[in-house]
Amino acid sequence: MDYGKIAQIQRHNSWADFQLAPERQDGRLILLTTKAAISLYDFSFRSGDTLLLGRESAGVPDEVHAAAAGRLFVPLVPQARSLNVIVAGAMALGEAMRQTRLGDNLASLA
């Protein structure tokens, strides 16, 4: 895909390294989890928020839950168990971009 060429990927060796990274010093950590009580549509996103998603099979460890400033779920119909993690992430990112109006300025980020 053509957007892969412009992605800025930063890998961290550990959870501790991630928390200490300079880009993590501002903004909130927002976790998408099936254990949340707040829908992503009832949450007020801010510029600088970092969206975090765990593994589909296991989620995230308790220490990650504890570090999150917000824990959100994607609402589903009762018959649906869960969404693919990429789909859930895209939905949350789209809502965060809509709320923060990031999409209005994407051309200036290129």
N, C-alpha and C positions, 0 to 999 in steps of 0.2 A: 504494500500500500504506500502511496506517496507521502502520507503524514509521518511514517516511520523515520524518514530522513530528517525531519525537523524536530522530532521528539528529543527532549533533554532528559536523559535517564541518569539518575544518581543512585548508585548501589552503596549500601552500608554493611559493614561486617557483622553488626549486632544491633539489637534493640537499643542498647546504651549509646552506641555510636550515632544511631538515627536521632535519638533525643538530644544529643549534644551538637548536632550539625548546625552550622550557622544559619541555614535557611529555615530551621525549625525554631529559632529563637523568638520569632514573631508569629502571631496567629495561633489558632486553636487546632487541636487534634480532634477530628470528628470521625467516629467509628460507625460503620454500617454493620449491624449485627441483628440477628433474629431474636436476640435477648433484650432488645431495646423496648422502651415504652412510648417513644415519640416517633411519629411518622416524619419522614424527610420533608413532607409537604407542610408540616406544622412547625418547622424549625427555621430560624432566621440565620441564614448563612452570612458570613462577612468576607470581605477580601482578605486574603492571607490564610484562610482556613486550609488545612490539609485533610483530605479525605483518605481514610484508611479502611481497607477491606482485608479480611482474613482468608484463609483457605476454605474452600467449599466444604471440605470433609471435616474440618476441626475448628474453624473460626480462629480466634486469637487467644493467647494465654490471659490469665486473670490480671497480670501486671499491665497488659496493654489496655484492658477494659478500665482499670483503675486510672490510667494516665489520660484517658480521653475526656475532653471537656464536654463532648456531646456524644450520645449513643442513639443512633437512628435506625429505623427499619423501613423497608419498602412495603407499603400496604399491598396485600394480595387478597384475592377471593378466598373464602374458607377452604375450598377444595384444593387449593394450590399449596404445596409444601414449601417451595422456595424458588428463587430465580438463580440462573447462572450468575456467578460473581461478576463477570464482565458486563452483563446486562444491568445488574443492580448498580454497579459503579457508574455506568454511562447515564443511567437515570438520575443518580444523585449529582453527578457532575453537571448535567444539563440543568437541573433545578438550581444548583448553586450558581451557575453562570447566569441564569435568568434573573435570580434575585440580586446578584451583585453587578449585573449589567456588563459582565466581562465580555460577552459576545459582541457588544457594541464596539469594542476596542481591539478585536483580534488582529486586524490588519496592522495595527501599530506594533504588535508583538513580533511580527515576522522580520 
